[in-house]
């Protein structure tokens, strides 16, 4: 049978070849064999440098190879009889990255790096938070990404139902929370996003493994269908006379389902607000920083942020939404006047102890999905 050379553009000028079920790496004239394991899927992902498929030669050793021809692609999946290494990043080759892990970091770090933001931790200040700053989030990100990656791998390998996958993820999320608290000295930086991003990364890779595509809206719908039965039972078990968490108190007193409700509904704010905005800003060539701030403002202007509710009340939430709309009316992150309005809104939120953490989490999910769409075939 033939070979399938995958040529990498970029400073490393590596080439990857699949030959007779083996994976070979050529780098600067040298050849090294990467020993296959029991997995049968090799995932090669490129970051800024595109992977260019030079040729697709069919034979007994190759099957289900994506039809990408000579077109540039940022994600290439090769299914090889007998295994072709695992789907973690291949050693060597500066342009080869693990796409899912990179997207996880881009989501988590992209949100906290975006500056300025109203009431939230960023590179300039801790917003309305006294127990954390940018460095706390960096430590937390380092601690939870390996756990989130494992949750993604769980989805990649999953052969059962979506409901069963969700059940399998729950103890993994608890382990991620423990890692977060150890890294931050018991500061809750990412508890909510561990739940939601763990779901999204796992179900994204589950969907990709089954369809060969990154279809964000379909993934979000599948999440809603999978989590609803278990979460409905969770809500039914809440002790209305002795609620234990801020989320349970809000559910009992106001009927707010919070992030669990968002998941049950398929994260509609991500699908209808954040993702379309990020896609549009990408097409317009907007810098990430401004695009993320603008998307956050769009979310804040429309979403019932339970983090704001838990720290204040419904009237404060309504005022925060109006304030965000006023900033958007001045151009938001895309004008100097709008950026100054964001700084002013941050000062106001700090004074009032307002932190739109729920919107920040939704932004992270949208960044992750948009980055995953950029790595591979996406049907929208």
Residue pairs with C-beta under 8 A, 6 or more apart in sequence:
1 20
1 57
1 59
1 60
1 61
1 62
2 57
2 58
2 59
3 17
3 18
3 19
3 57
4 17
4 18
4 53
4 55
4 56
4 57
4 62
4 65
4 78
5 15
5 16
5 17
5 54
5 55
6 15
6 16
6 17
6 44
6 51
6 52
6 53
6 54
6 76
6 78
7 15
7 51
7 52
7 53
7 54
8 14
8 15
8 16
8 46
8 49
8 51
8 52
8 93
8 95
8 96
9 49
9 50
9 51
9 52
9 95
10 46
10 48
10 49
10 94
10 95
11 49
11 94
11 95
12 27
12 92
12 93
12 94
12 95
13 28
14 25
14 26
14 27
14 92
14 93
14 95
14 96
15 25
15 26
16 23
16 24
16 25
16 26
16 44
16 90
16 93
16 96
17 23
17 24
17 26
18 24
18 42
18 61
18 62
18 78
18 80
18 84
19 61
20 61
21 36
21 61
21 80
21 81
21 82
21 83
21 84
22 33
22 34
22 36
22 84
23 33
23 34
23 36
23 42
23 84
23 85
23 90
24 31
24 32
24 33
24 34
25 31
25 32
25 33
25 34
25 90
25 91
25 92
25 93
27 92
27 93
32 92
34 85
34 90
34 91
35 85
36 82
36 83
36 84
36 85
37 83
37 85
37 86
38 83
39 83
39 84
39 85
39 86
39 87
40 79
40 80
40 81
40 82
40 83
40 84
41 77
41 78
41 79
41 84
41 87
41 209
42 77
42 78
42 79
42 80
42 84
42 85
42 86
42 87
43 75
43 77
43 87
43 98
43 99
44 51
44 75
44 76
44 77
44 78
44 90
44 96
45 51
45 74
45 75
45 76
45 89
45 96
45 97
45 98
45 99
45 100
45 102
45 375
45 376
46 74
46 75
46 95
46 96
46 97
46 375
47 74
47 95
47 97
47 102
48 95
49 95
50 72
50 73
50 74
51 72
51 73
51 74
51 75
51 76
51 95
52 70
52 72
52 73
53 68
53 69
53 70
53 71
53 73
53 76
54 70
55 70
56 65
56 67
56 68
56 69
58 65
60 81
61 80
61 81
61 82
62 78
62 79
62 80
62 81
63 79
63 80
63 81
64 79
65 78
65 79
66 73
66 76
66 77
66 212
66 377
68 76
73 376
73 377
74 99
74 374
74 375
74 376
75 99
75 214
75 375
75 376
75 377
77 212
77 376
78 84
87 98
87 153
87 156
88 98
89 96
89 97
89 98
89 101
90 96
98 149
99 372
99 375
99 376
100 149
100 152
100 201
100 204
100 205
100 372
101 145
101 149
101 152
102 371
103 201
103 367
103 368
103 371
103 372
103 375
104 145
104 148
104 149
104 152
104 197
104 201
104 368
105 141
105 145
106 367
106 368
106 371
107 197
107 364
107 365
107 367
107 368
107 371
108 137
108 141
108 144
108 145
108 190
108 193
108 197
108 364
109 138
109 141
110 288
110 292
110 364
110 367
111 292
111 296
111 360
111 363
111 364
111 367
112 120
112 121
112 122
112 123
112 134
112 137
112 138
112 141
113 122
113 123
113 134
113 289
114 122
114 288
114 289
114 292
114 293
114 296
115 122
115 123
115 124
115 289
115 293
116 122
116 124
116 293
116 339
116 342
116 343
116 346
117 127
117 293
117 296
117 342
117 346
117 360
118 127
118 300
118 323
118 324
118 342
118 345
118 346
118 348
118 349
118 354
118 356
119 127
119 128
119 345
119 346
119 349
119 350
119 354
119 355
119 356
120 127
120 128
120 129
120 296
120 355
120 356
120 357
120 360
121 127
121 129
121 132
121 133
121 134
121 136
121 137
122 134
123 134
125 133
125 346
125 350
126 132
126 133
126 134
127 346
127 349
127 350
127 355
128 311
128 349
128 350
128 352
128 353
128 354
128 355
129 355
131 187
132 184
132 187
132 189
136 184
136 187
136 189
137 189
137 190
139 183
139 184
140 180
140 183
140 184
140 187
140 189
140 190
141 190
142 183
143 176
143 179
143 180
143 182
143 183
143 184
144 176
144 179
144 180
144 190
144 194
146 179
147 172
147 173
147 175
147 176
147 179
147 194
147 198
148 176
148 194
148 197
148 198
148 201
149 201
150 172
151 169
151 172
151 173
151 176
151 198
151 201
151 202
152 201
152 202
152 204
152 205
153 205
154 165
154 168
154 169
154 172
154 202
155 165
155 201
155 202
155 203
155 204
155 205
155 206
155 209
156 205
156 206
156 208
156 209
157 209
158 165
158 168
158 202
158 206
158 209
161 226
162 203
162 206
162 222
162 223
162 225
162 226
163 226
163 227
163 229
163 230
165 202
165 203
165 206
165 226
166 199
166 226
166 227
166 230
167 230
169 198
169 199
169 202
172 198
173 194
173 195
173 198
176 194
176 198
177 191
177 194
180 188
180 189
180 190
180 191
180 194
181 187
181 188
192 259
192 307
192 357
192 358
192 361
193 361
193 364
193 365
195 259
195 260
195 263
196 259
196 262
196 263
196 267
196 361
196 365
197 361
197 364
197 365
197 368
199 223
199 227
199 263
200 219
200 220
200 223
200 267
200 365
200 368
200 369
201 368
203 219
203 222
203 223
203 226
204 214
204 216
204 219
204 368
204 369
204 372
206 222
207 213
207 214
207 215
207 218
207 219
207 222
208 214
208 376
212 377
213 376
213 377
213 378
213 379
214 369
214 372
214 373
214 375
214 376
214 377
214 378
215 378
215 379
215 380
216 271
216 275
216 369
216 370
216 372
216 373
216 378
216 380
217 271
217 275
217 380
218 379
219 369
220 266
220 267
220 270
220 271
221 266
223 263
223 266
223 267
224 263
224 264
224 265
224 266
224 267
225 266
227 260
227 263
227 264
228 264
231 260
231 263
231 264
232 264
234 260
235 251
235 257
235 260
238 248
238 251
238 252
240 252
243 249
243 251
243 252
246 306
246 310
247 256
247 258
247 259
247 260
247 306
247 310
249 310
250 256
250 258
250 306
250 309
250 310
251 257
251 258
254 309
254 314
256 304
256 306
256 309
257 264
258 306
258 358
259 306
259 358
259 361
262 268
262 269
262 362
267 362
267 365
269 299
269 302
269 303
269 362
270 362
270 365
270 366
270 369
273 295
273 298
273 299
273 302
273 303
273 362
274 295
274 298
274 299
274 362
274 363
274 365
274 366
275 366
275 369
275 370
277 291
277 294
277 295
277 298
277 366
278 291
278 295
278 366
278 367
278 370
279 370
279 373
279 380
281 290
281 291
281 294
281 295
282 291
282 370
282 374
286 294
286 334
289 333
290 333
290 334
291 333
292 363
292 367
293 332
293 333
293 339
293 342
294 328
294 332
294 333
294 334
295 363
295 366
296 356
296 359
296 360
296 363
297 324
297 327
297 328
297 332
297 333
297 342
298 324
298 328
299 356
299 359
299 362
299 363
300 320
300 321
300 324
300 356
300 359
301 321
301 324
301 325
301 328
302 321
303 358
303 359
303 362
304 317
305 317
305 320
305 356
305 357
305 358
305 359
306 358
307 355
307 356
307 357
307 358
308 316
308 317
308 320
308 354
308 355
308 356
308 358
309 317
311 353
311 354
311 355
312 352
312 353
312 354
316 352
316 354
320 349
320 354
320 356
323 345
323 348
324 345
326 341
327 338
327 341
327 342
327 345
328 338
330 337
330 338
330 341
331 337
331 338
332 338
332 341
332 342
333 339
333 342
348 354
349 355
349 356
373 380
